[in-house]
């Protein structure tokens, strides 16, 4: 079965994981929309969010940079967007793209208009949207076994603290609960041929999309095929000790009733293929085991290999 020559693809996530997905999808189609988490509270994004009350711009900036064309114009502006100031003063650590987005949001008084303006400057053919126009926080219940076999439990507030926590995430919540979905993101999901989730920080970049009621409903109702890209390794602070099946089970727990057509996993990251296959099959999906790890052995996805896996997963 073959799909459209230029499928409309929506990718949901945040940070480096979403950037890897977008780099792969850019090889397939120009019609890519990124829907990005808005929970970052650390670094430059956290400082700007606290000072101006805006969406954290960092993950949105990274998505725009990932979609920038590889020609001279696009590459130059991508470097400008990603440039960080190195100094001992108040500008230290700020990325130019973060400051540019905050300025445009103030001038245009609309987050999507500001993102679209930067996209035009870069020559991006796709689009980058926030999952909500309301900044959110992630709150997690974390546990770990301590000396003597007892279980230590605590609640951690904020994406940055969850991501570096010493334990295992038992549950997460968004604050505020049930934030409104970005209307343009809901529209993009309704029009999508393919919808991609992961890789990335499972509890702070991937799962939060399903906790926005408007997005969850749009994902459930969407006609497009849904694909999950599993991580190459467990992540300290979020998924320590997780198997491939554990990752999918966690996603199922926060996406009740939503099936995933294809689950992509690298052979180096799946020691429980039978369990993963059975779990995917419970919701009508199949597992595609393909080498998508970067050839240098680092825990990063190779864009061309991932693009090939996406083509096979959606068109096969």
C-alpha positions in Angstrom: 0.0 0.0 0.0 1.4 3.4 -1.0 0.6 6.7 0.6 0.4 10.2 -0.7 3.5 11.6 -2.4 3.7 14.3 0.2 1.9 13.1 3.3 0.8 15.5 6.0 2.7 14.5 9.1 2.2 15.7 12.7 5.0 15.0 15.2 4.4 15.5 19.0 7.1 15.8 21.6 9.8 18.2 22.7 13.5 18.7 23.1 16.2 16.6 21.3 13.8 13.7 20.8 11.4 15.8 18.7 14.3 17.4 16.9 15.5 13.9 15.8 12.1 13.0 14.5 11.7 16.3 12.6 15.2 15.8 11.0 14.0 12.4 9.7 10.6 13.6 8.6 12.1 16.4 6.7 13.7 13.8 4.4 10.2 12.5 3.5 7.8 15.4 3.2 7.7 19.2 3.4 4.3 19.0 5.1 5.4 18.6 8.7 3.7 20.1 11.7 5.5 19.9 15.1 3.3 20.1 18.3 5.6 20.9 21.2 5.3 20.6 24.9 5.3 23.8 26.9 6.4 22.7 30.4 10.1 23.6 30.4 11.1 25.5 33.5 14.9 25.4 33.4 17.7 27.4 31.8 17.0 30.3 29.4 13.4 29.1 28.8 12.6 29.0 32.5 14.1 32.5 33.1 12.1 34.0 30.3 9.0 32.2 31.3 9.3 33.5 34.9 10.2 37.1 33.9 7.6 37.6 31.1 4.9 35.0 31.8 5.3 33.6 28.3 5.5 30.0 26.9 8.9 28.5 27.4 10.5 29.1 24.0 13.4 26.6 24.0 11.7 23.4 22.7 9.8 25.5 20.1 13.0 27.1 19.0 14.7 23.6 18.6 11.8 22.4 16.5 12.1 25.4 14.2 15.8 24.8 13.9 15.3 21.1 13.1 12.9 22.0 10.2 15.2 24.7 8.7 16.4 23.9 5.2 20.0 22.7 4.7 20.9 25.4 2.2 23.1 28.4 3.0 20.3 30.7 4.0 18.6 28.2 6.2 21.8 27.0 7.8 22.9 30.5 8.7 19.7 31.4 10.4 19.5 28.1 12.1 22.9 28.8 13.7 21.7 32.3 14.7 18.6 30.8 16.2 20.6 28.3 18.2 23.4 30.7 19.3 23.8 31.1 23.0 25.5 34.0 24.7 28.5 33.1 26.8 29.3 35.7 29.4 29.3 36.4 33.1 26.3 38.7 33.0 22.6 38.5 32.8 22.6 37.4 29.1 24.6 34.2 29.9 23.0 31.1 28.6 20.2 32.8 26.6 19.6 31.6 23.1 19.0 34.2 20.4 16.0 32.2 19.2 14.4 32.3 22.6 14.8 36.1 22.8 13.5 36.5 19.2 10.3 34.4 20.0 9.6 36.4 23.2 9.9 39.7 21.3 7.6 38.5 18.4 5.0 37.2 20.9 5.0 40.6 22.5 4.8 42.5 19.2 2.2 40.2 17.5 0.3 39.3 20.7 -0.1 35.8 19.3 2.1 32.8 19.9 1.4 31.0 16.6 1.9 34.1 14.6 5.3 34.6 16.2 6.3 31.0 15.5 5.1 31.3 11.9 7.2 34.5 11.5 10.4 32.8 12.6 9.5 29.9 10.3 9.3 32.2 7.3 12.6 33.8 8.3 14.2 30.4 8.3 12.5 29.2 5.1 10.7 26.4 7.0 8.1 24.7 4.8 6.4 23.0 7.8 5.0 24.5 11.0 5.7 24.6 14.7 2.9 24.9 17.2 2.6 24.7 21.0 0.5 22.0 22.5 -1.3 24.7 24.5 -1.0 28.5 24.6 -0.9 28.2 28.4 2.4 27.3 30.0 2.2 24.2 32.1 4.2 22.5 34.8 4.7 18.8 35.3 4.3 17.3 38.7 5.4 13.7 39.4 5.1 11.1 42.1 8.5 9.4 42.3 9.6 6.4 44.3 12.7 4.3 44.8 13.8 1.5 47.1 16.2 2.5 49.9 18.4 0.5 52.3 16.4 -2.1 54.1 13.9 -2.6 51.3 11.7 0.3 52.2 10.2 2.4 49.4 10.9 6.1 49.5 8.2 8.3 47.9 8.0 12.0 47.1 6.3 14.5 44.8 8.5 16.6 42.5 7.3 19.8 40.9 8.7 21.1 37.6 10.0 19.5 34.4 13.6 20.2 35.2 13.4 18.5 38.6 11.5 15.5 37.3 14.0 14.9 34.5 16.9 14.7 37.0 15.0 13.0 39.8 16.6 10.1 41.7 13.9 7.4 41.4 11.1 6.1 39.2 8.1 8.1 38.0 4.9 6.5 39.3 2.4 9.1 38.0 2.5 12.6 36.5 0.0 15.5 36.4 -0.1 18.8 34.6 -0.6 22.1 36.5 -3.0 23.5 35.6 -4.9 20.4 35.0 -6.7 20.0 31.6 -5.0 23.0 29.8 -6.7 24.2 26.6 -5.3 22.7 23.4 -3.9 25.0 20.8 -6.7 25.2 18.2 -4.2 25.1 15.2 -2.7 21.9 16.7 -6.1 20.3 16.9 -6.8 21.2 13.2 -3.4 19.8 12.1 -4.2 16.5 13.8 -7.5 16.3 12.0 -5.8 16.7 8.6 -2.8 14.5 9.3 -2.0 11.4 7.2 0.7 10.3 9.8 1.0 11.1 13.5 4.3 10.5 15.2 5.1 10.2 18.9 8.6 9.9 20.4 11.4 9.5 20.9 12.2 11.8 23.9 11.8 12.2 27.6 8.8 9.9 28.1 7.1 11.6 31.0 7.9 15.2 30.3 7.9 15.4 26.5 5.8 12.6 25.1 3.1 11.7 27.5 2.0 15.3 28.4 0.2 15.7 25.0 -2.3 13.0 26.1 -3.0 15.0 29.2 -4.4 18.0 27.2 -8.0 16.9 26.7 -8.4 18.7 23.4 -5.3 17.0 22.0 -6.2 13.6 23.3 -9.6 13.8 21.7 -8.1 15.0 18.4 -5.5 12.1 18.4 -8.3 9.6 19.2 -10.5 10.9 16.4 -7.7 11.4 13.8 -7.9 9.4 10.6 -4.1 9.3 10.2 -1.9 6.4 11.1 -0.2 6.6 14.5 3.4 5.6 15.1 5.5 5.4 18.2 9.3 5.6 18.2 10.7 4.1 21.3 13.8 5.4 23.0 17.2 3.8 22.6 17.9 3.6 26.3 16.1 4.2 29.6 16.4 7.7 31.0 17.7 8.4 34.5 15.1 10.4 36.4 12.2 9.3 34.3 12.4 5.7 33.1 15.3 3.9 34.9 15.2 0.2 34.3 12.4 0.4 31.7 12.2 -2.2 29.0 10.7 -1.5 25.6 7.4 -2.9 26.7 7.5 -0.8 29.9 7.7 2.4 27.7 4.7 1.3 25.6 2.7 0.3 28.7 3.3 3.8 30.2 2.1 5.4 27.1 -1.0 3.2 27.0 -1.8 4.2 30.6 -2.1 7.8 29.7 -3.7 7.2 26.3 -6.7 5.0 27.2 -8.5 3.7 24.2 -6.0 5.1 21.7 -4.3 2.5 19.4 -0.9 2.9 17.8 -0.5 1.3 14.4 3.2 0.9 14.4 5.9 0.8 17.2 9.5 1.3 15.9 12.3 0.0 18.1 16.0 -0.5 17.5 17.2 -4.1 18.0 19.7 -2.9 20.6 16.9 -1.5 22.7 14.5 -4.5 22.8 15.2 -7.5 25.0 11.5 -8.3 25.4 10.2 -8.5 21.9 7.5 -11.0 22.6 6.1 -8.8 25.4 6.3 -5.7 23.3 4.6 -7.4 20.3 1.8 -8.7 22.5 1.2 -5.3 24.1 1.2 -3.5 20.7 -1.2 -6.1 19.4 -3.7 -5.5 22.2 -4.5 -2.2 20.4 -4.2 -3.4 16.9 -0.6 -2.4 16.3 2.6 -4.1 15.1 6.2 -3.8 16.0 8.8 -2.8 13.5 12.4 -3.7 14.6 14.8 -1.7 12.6 18.3 -0.3 13.1 17.7 3.4 13.7 20.6 4.1 16.1 23.3 6.5 14.9 26.3 4.5 13.6 28.7 6.0 16.1 27.0 4.0 18.8 25.7 7.0 20.8 22.1 6.9 22.1 20.9 9.1 19.3 18.7 8.3 16.3 20.1 8.5 12.8 17.8 10.7 10.6 18.2 8.7 7.4 17.6 5.4 9.1 14.7 6.7 11.0 13.2 8.2 7.8 13.4 4.8 6.1 11.7 3.2 9.1 8.9 5.7 9.0 8.3 5.1 5.3 8.2 1.4 5.9 5.9 1.7 8.9 3.4 3.9 7.3 3.4 2.7 3.7 3.9 -1.0 4.3 
